[in-house]
């Protein structure tokens, strides 16, 4: 097969997916661990987001920034602690979270996407009080549990052809800032926007039966089986908030939820535009 016919085959394979997802909202959670220290990974991701936007999809990016927050906290002499995979966020850590997400990660993602055109705008859950939260657990300090997502701001941006890049910070009814787990926020945003797909890009291939062996990838998980996988220690640590958020998105009506390896070049395109797919897909009944 010539390189020309091979390229044509790729385009033909992508066509039904382009048609299927044209005009559909796709929420993409992009973890700070994916591109930390590797600008090439971010550039590839940004190009993929620009491409799916150009063929008629409506991407919304939600991001965290764990490694960046860790570095800032360490520089400020603030110890990082976690409970059930969630960052304990006192007043000092909350400032580090704001610096990491709003000062570093958000503008970096926006700049990368906008190298392909004036496409993206950075926001957070604070803007327009779009995401309201309440304290999740007194042990966690200023960590918020999502109460509601007002879709008007993000929906309006998407309707105007803008790609929102959403930092995972929100407010309570009194205006107090809170750190929000980005996996949980992505799930809530996908539900509020009635997204067709929610895709988690992280630094793992998906859910593994043996975290040390990538060949043990679980391709599909029924959300009813998640609790037993947690109890069996197959899912643990920072993976717990991810799979619980995936379950909540499925329960809220998001048609497809996937967890894929964002370190693999163009994994987003492989998931959206090919027959193969990658990672773990979460299914309802």
C-alpha positions as CSV (number, residue, x, y, z in Angstrom):
1,X,0.0,0.0,0.0
2,X,1.4,3.4,-1.0
3,X,1.8,6.2,1.6
4,X,-1.0,8.1,-0.3
5,X,-3.5,5.2,-0.1
6,X,-2.6,4.7,3.5
7,X,-3.3,8.3,4.3
8,X,-6.6,8.1,2.4
9,X,-7.5,5.0,4.4
10,X,-7.0,7.0,7.7
11,X,-9.2,9.8,6.5
12,X,-11.9,7.4,5.3
13,X,-11.8,5.7,8.7
14,X,-12.2,9.0,10.5
15,X,-15.1,10.3,8.3
16,X,-18.0,8.5,10.1
17,X,-16.7,9.6,13.5
18,X,-16.4,13.2,12.2
19,X,-19.9,13.0,11.0
20,X,-21.2,11.4,14.2
21,X,-19.6,13.9,16.6
22,X,-20.1,17.0,14.4
23,X,-21.7,19.7,16.6
24,X,-21.3,17.5,19.8
25,X,-19.6,18.7,23.0
26,X,-16.6,16.7,24.0
27,X,-15.3,17.4,27.5
28,X,-11.6,16.5,27.9
29,X,-9.9,16.4,31.3
30,X,-6.2,17.1,30.9
31,X,-4.1,16.3,33.9
32,X,-1.1,18.3,34.9
33,X,0.9,15.1,35.2
34,X,0.5,14.5,31.4
35,X,2.5,17.4,30.2
36,X,4.6,18.2,33.3
37,X,8.2,18.7,32.1
38,X,7.3,17.7,28.4
39,X,6.3,20.6,26.3
40,X,6.0,18.3,23.2
41,X,3.2,16.4,24.8
42,X,1.2,19.6,25.4
43,X,1.9,20.8,21.9
44,X,0.5,17.5,20.5
45,X,-2.5,17.7,22.7
46,X,-3.2,21.3,21.6
47,X,-2.9,20.4,18.0
48,X,-5.4,17.5,18.5
49,X,-7.9,19.8,20.2
50,X,-7.6,22.4,17.5
51,X,-8.1,19.7,14.8
52,X,-11.3,18.3,16.4
53,X,-12.6,21.8,16.8
54,X,-11.9,22.5,13.1
55,X,-13.9,19.4,12.0
56,X,-17.0,20.6,13.9
57,X,-16.7,19.1,17.4
58,X,-17.0,21.4,20.4
59,X,-14.2,20.6,22.9
60,X,-14.2,21.8,26.5
61,X,-10.9,21.3,28.4
62,X,-10.9,20.9,32.2
63,X,-7.5,20.7,33.9
64,X,-5.8,20.1,37.1
65,X,-2.1,20.7,37.9
66,X,-0.9,18.4,40.7
67,X,2.9,18.4,39.8
68,X,2.9,22.2,39.3
69,X,1.1,22.7,42.7
70,X,3.5,20.4,44.4
71,X,6.5,22.4,43.1
72,X,5.0,25.7,44.2
73,X,4.1,24.3,47.6
74,X,7.6,22.9,48.1
75,X,9.1,26.2,47.2
76,X,6.9,27.9,49.7
77,X,7.7,25.3,52.4
78,X,4.1,23.9,52.4
79,X,3.8,20.1,52.9
80,X,1.6,18.2,50.5
81,X,-0.8,15.7,52.1
82,X,-3.5,13.6,50.6
83,X,-6.6,11.8,51.9
84,X,-8.3,9.2,49.6
85,X,-6.4,10.7,46.6
86,X,-7.5,14.3,47.3
87,X,-5.2,17.1,48.3
88,X,-5.5,18.5,51.8
89,X,-6.0,22.2,51.2
90,X,-5.4,24.6,54.0
91,X,-5.3,28.4,53.5
92,X,-1.6,28.4,52.5
93,X,-2.1,25.4,50.1
94,X,-5.1,27.1,48.6
95,X,-2.8,30.0,47.5
96,X,-0.4,27.5,46.0
97,X,-3.3,25.9,44.1
98,X,-4.3,29.3,42.7
99,X,-0.8,30.1,41.6
100,X,-0.3,26.7,40.0
101,X,-3.6,26.5,38.2
102,X,-4.4,30.1,37.3
103,X,-0.8,31.3,37.1
104,X,0.9,28.5,35.3
105,X,-1.2,25.6,33.9
106,X,-4.2,27.4,32.5
107,X,-2.4,30.1,30.5
108,X,0.1,27.5,29.2
109,X,-2.7,25.3,27.8
110,X,-4.5,28.3,26.3
111,X,-1.3,29.6,24.7
112,X,-0.6,26.1,23.2
113,X,-4.1,25.8,21.7
114,X,-4.0,29.4,20.4
115,X,-0.9,28.8,18.4
116,X,-3.3,27.1,16.0
117,X,-5.7,30.1,15.9
118,X,-7.6,32.3,18.3
119,X,-9.6,29.4,19.7
120,X,-9.3,29.1,23.4
121,X,-10.0,31.2,26.5
122,X,-9.0,30.4,30.0
123,X,-11.7,30.4,32.8
124,X,-12.3,28.7,36.1
125,X,-15.4,27.7,38.1
126,X,-15.2,31.1,39.8
127,X,-16.0,33.0,36.6
128,X,-19.7,33.8,36.6
129,X,-20.0,31.7,39.7
130,X,-20.3,28.9,37.2
131,X,-19.4,26.1,39.7
132,X,-20.8,26.3,43.2
133,X,-19.4,24.0,45.8
134,X,-19.7,23.1,49.5
135,X,-16.9,21.8,51.8
136,X,-16.3,18.1,51.0
137,X,-14.7,16.9,54.2
138,X,-13.4,18.8,57.2
139,X,-10.2,16.7,57.0
140,X,-9.5,18.2,53.6
141,X,-9.8,21.9,54.4
142,X,-10.8,24.1,51.4
143,X,-11.6,21.2,49.1
144,X,-15.0,21.6,47.5
145,X,-17.7,19.2,46.5
146,X,-19.6,20.3,43.5
147,X,-23.2,21.3,44.3
148,X,-24.1,22.7,40.8
149,X,-22.8,23.8,37.5
150,X,-24.4,26.8,35.7
151,X,-23.9,25.9,32.1
152,X,-24.6,29.4,30.7
153,X,-21.1,30.8,30.6
154,X,-19.4,27.7,29.2
155,X,-22.3,26.9,26.9
156,X,-22.3,30.4,25.6
157,X,-18.5,30.2,24.9
158,X,-19.0,26.9,23.1
159,X,-21.9,28.3,21.1
160,X,-19.6,31.2,20.0
161,X,-17.0,28.8,18.7
162,X,-14.6,29.3,21.7
163,X,-12.8,26.4,23.4
164,X,-13.1,27.0,27.2
165,X,-10.1,25.9,29.2
166,X,-11.4,25.5,32.8
167,X,-9.2,25.5,35.9
168,X,-10.5,23.4,38.7
169,X,-11.2,26.2,41.3
170,X,-14.7,27.2,42.4
171,X,-16.6,29.1,45.0
172,X,-19.3,28.4,47.7
173,X,-22.4,30.5,48.1
174,X,-20.5,33.0,50.2
175,X,-17.8,33.5,47.6
176,X,-15.1,31.5,49.4
177,X,-12.6,29.9,47.0
178,X,-12.2,26.1,47.0
179,X,-9.8,23.6,45.4
180,X,-11.9,21.1,43.4
181,X,-10.7,17.7,42.1
182,X,-10.4,18.2,38.4
183,X,-11.7,14.7,37.6
184,X,-14.9,15.5,39.6
185,X,-15.2,18.9,38.0
186,X,-14.9,17.5,34.5
187,X,-17.7,15.0,35.2
188,X,-20.0,17.7,36.5
189,X,-19.2,20.0,33.6
190,X,-19.9,17.2,31.1
191,X,-23.2,16.4,32.7
192,X,-24.3,20.1,32.8
193,X,-23.3,20.6,29.2
194,X,-24.9,17.3,28.1
195,X,-21.7,16.3,26.5
196,X,-21.5,13.4,24.1
197,X,-18.2,12.2,25.5
198,X,-16.0,12.7,28.5
199,X,-12.4,11.8,28.1
200,X,-9.9,11.6,30.9
201,X,-6.3,12.0,29.7
202,X,-3.8,11.0,32.4
203,X,-0.3,9.5,32.8
204,X,-1.6,5.9,32.9
205,X,-3.0,3.7,30.1
206,X,-6.3,3.3,31.9
207,X,-7.5,1.1,34.7
208,X,-5.0,-1.8,35.2
209,X,-5.5,-5.0,37.2
210,X,-1.8,-4.8,38.0
211,X,-0.6,-1.1,38.2
212,X,2.9,-2.4,37.3
213,X,1.9,-4.2,34.2
214,X,0.3,-2.2,31.3
215,X,-0.8,-5.5,29.6
216,X,-3.4,-5.9,32.3
217,X,-5.5,-3.0,31.0
218,X,-9.2,-3.4,31.6
219,X,-10.8,-2.3,28.3
220,X,-14.4,-1.9,29.7
221,X,-15.8,-1.5,33.2
222,X,-19.4,-1.5,34.1
223,X,-20.0,1.3,36.6
224,X,-21.8,-1.1,39.0
225,X,-18.5,-3.0,39.3
226,X,-16.5,0.0,40.5
227,X,-17.1,-0.5,44.2
228,X,-15.9,-4.1,44.1
229,X,-12.8,-3.1,42.2
230,X,-12.0,-0.5,44.9
231,X,-12.6,-3.0,47.7
232,X,-10.4,-5.5,45.9
233,X,-7.5,-2.9,45.8
234,X,-7.5,-3.0,42.0
235,X,-8.5,0.6,42.0
236,X,-6.8,2.7,44.7
237,X,-5.1,6.0,45.5
238,X,-5.5,8.8,43.0
239,X,-7.4,6.5,40.7
240,X,-10.4,6.4,43.0
241,X,-11.6,10.0,42.4
242,X,-11.2,9.4,38.6
243,X,-13.4,6.3,38.5
244,X,-16.0,7.7,40.9
245,X,-16.2,10.8,38.7
246,X,-16.6,8.5,35.6
247,X,-19.5,6.7,37.3
248,X,-21.2,10.0,38.2
249,X,-20.9,11.2,34.6
250,X,-22.4,7.9,33.2
251,X,-25.2,8.2,35.8
252,X,-25.9,11.8,34.7
253,X,-26.4,10.7,31.1
254,X,-23.0,11.3,29.5
255,X,-23.1,8.8,26.6
256,X,-19.4,7.7,26.7
257,X,-16.7,8.1,29.3
258,X,-13.1,7.0,28.6
259,X,-9.8,7.0,30.5
260,X,-6.8,7.1,28.1
261,X,-3.0,7.6,28.2
262,X,-2.3,11.2,27.4
263,X,1.4,10.5,27.0
264,X,0.7,8.5,23.8
265,X,1.0,10.8,20.8
266,X,-2.5,11.7,19.4
267,X,-4.3,9.3,21.8
268,X,-7.2,11.8,21.8
269,X,-7.6,11.4,18.0
270,X,-7.2,7.6,18.2
271,X,-10.1,7.6,20.7
272,X,-12.3,9.9,18.8
273,X,-11.6,9.2,15.1
274,X,-10.6,5.5,14.7
275,X,-12.1,2.1,15.1
276,X,-9.5,1.0,17.6
277,X,-10.0,3.3,20.6
278,X,-7.6,3.2,23.5
279,X,-7.8,2.9,27.3
280,X,-10.7,2.0,29.5
281,X,-14.3,2.8,28.7
282,X,-17.0,3.0,31.4
283,X,-20.4,1.6,30.7
284,X,-23.8,1.9,32.3
285,X,-26.3,-1.0,32.5
